[in-house]
Amino acid sequence: MKSLIVKKFGGASVGSIRKIESIAQRLSEDRKRGEQPLVVLSAMSGYTDSLIQMAHKVHPHFQGEAYDMLVSSGEQISISLLSLALEKRGLKNKPLLAHQAGIQTSALFSKAHIESIQIEKVKALLKKKVMPLIAGFQGVTKQNEITTLGRGGSDLTAVALSSALKVKTCEIYTDVPGVFTADPRLVPKAKKQKSLSFSEMMEMSYLGSKVLQIRSVEMALKYDVKLHVRHAFKKEEGTWIINKKEGGMEGSVVSAIAHDLNTLVIKFNKTPSGVNFLSDLFTELGKEAVFVDIISQSAIGAPSRLSFSIPKTDLKKSLSVLKKLKVEKNISVINKVAKISVIGVGMASHSGVAGRFFSVIKKTKARLYLVTTSEIKISTVIDEKSLKKTARALHKEFNLY
């Protein structure tokens, strides 16, 4: 299957009938060039969000089998409409829900993990030159319960199918021409990247970039599947996500700026002493699937100080845990903050990056709440009103124009 290419089309690129017709035309042209596409589709833009809103109106915060059955239905619409558009063009195709394509998952609803893919049915279609159209984002348990793979899960579906079929390249089509050095809405002078390493893309996904789901990048790295992020309606080259970053002898120190507005800080005005409280607190937060990001704890002076950041969407669950531990009156919730990060594999071998980073924070007079670092990133939570000027100043400081 040398001509086989897995192509995933995201929600914005299938956001209307006109766009679905455009994708069908593109796939028709791909077939004429000798390609054999296997297509993975997301739901139409905004459709999953509307389903989630309806679910929450009926039963707020419930996530189980019925919830996953509901929110996975958008992909069924997408593959059906594309199938009709392809039939009109005389292209043989077969729309498949994930369970029909043999995608088996764990029973962790809303965040299921792919355990195996029974790929024989898909292979049989490809052998007959029939184009498979597979619903992304969804799977099925051994007990035939419908599950979903988390937001952006169609990326994971596409990479998993690439791995199962031993296809070395997976094309991810979006409404942007590639991965940029920063969000162009925040930094208008941001430029498209030619290539990024898997490590850089994982950090970007983790730190707020919504281009690719982080689990899809992890799987691509594990099975050595190159990712090509491209514009759905333009034929130009996009951004390659690969094992080793292409470029000059050393490459850039910093490759990208990422930001995340879905964050807030919980600050303890007085922290109970001892490690037992910390163990109880973060264990209980973990049981509630609260994602704790940056933690700052100090035992210097009295009392000790503790702050940590979480997604805004996890606040209600966090407050419930704090109430259970009888410390809810001892905390402050700091809203109107944002996380901003610099990312780059070059940071691991260059000194002075932290100094330049915090010099920018000083110049922009951003209020700093939390900081964390790794070999290839520095992240800080700052006041939201300083985000734009700080992002642009960092972009300039690290010569990303």
Salt bridges, closest charged atoms under 4 A:
GLU21 OE2 - LYS88 NZ 2.60
GLU21 OE1 - ARG89 NH1 2.83
GLU29 OE1 - LYS235 NZ 2.96
ASP30 OD2 - LYS7 NZ 3.15
ASP30 OD1 - ARG33 NH2 2.30
GLU35 OE1 - LYS7 NZ 3.06
ASP49 OD1 - ARG151 NH1 3.01
ASP155 OD1 - LYS8 NZ 2.86
GLU171 OE1 - LYS7 NZ 2.91
GLU171 OE2 - ARG230 NH1 3.34
ASP183 OD2 - ARG185 NH2 2.85
GLU203 OE1 - LYS377 NZ 3.82
GLU236 OE2 - LYS192 NZ 3.35
GLU284 OE2 - LYS287 NZ 3.39
GLU284 OE1 - LYS324 NZ 2.97
ASP293 OD2 - LYS339 NZ 2.49
ASP314 OD1 - LYS317 NZ 3.71
GLU397 OE2 - ARG356 NE 2.85
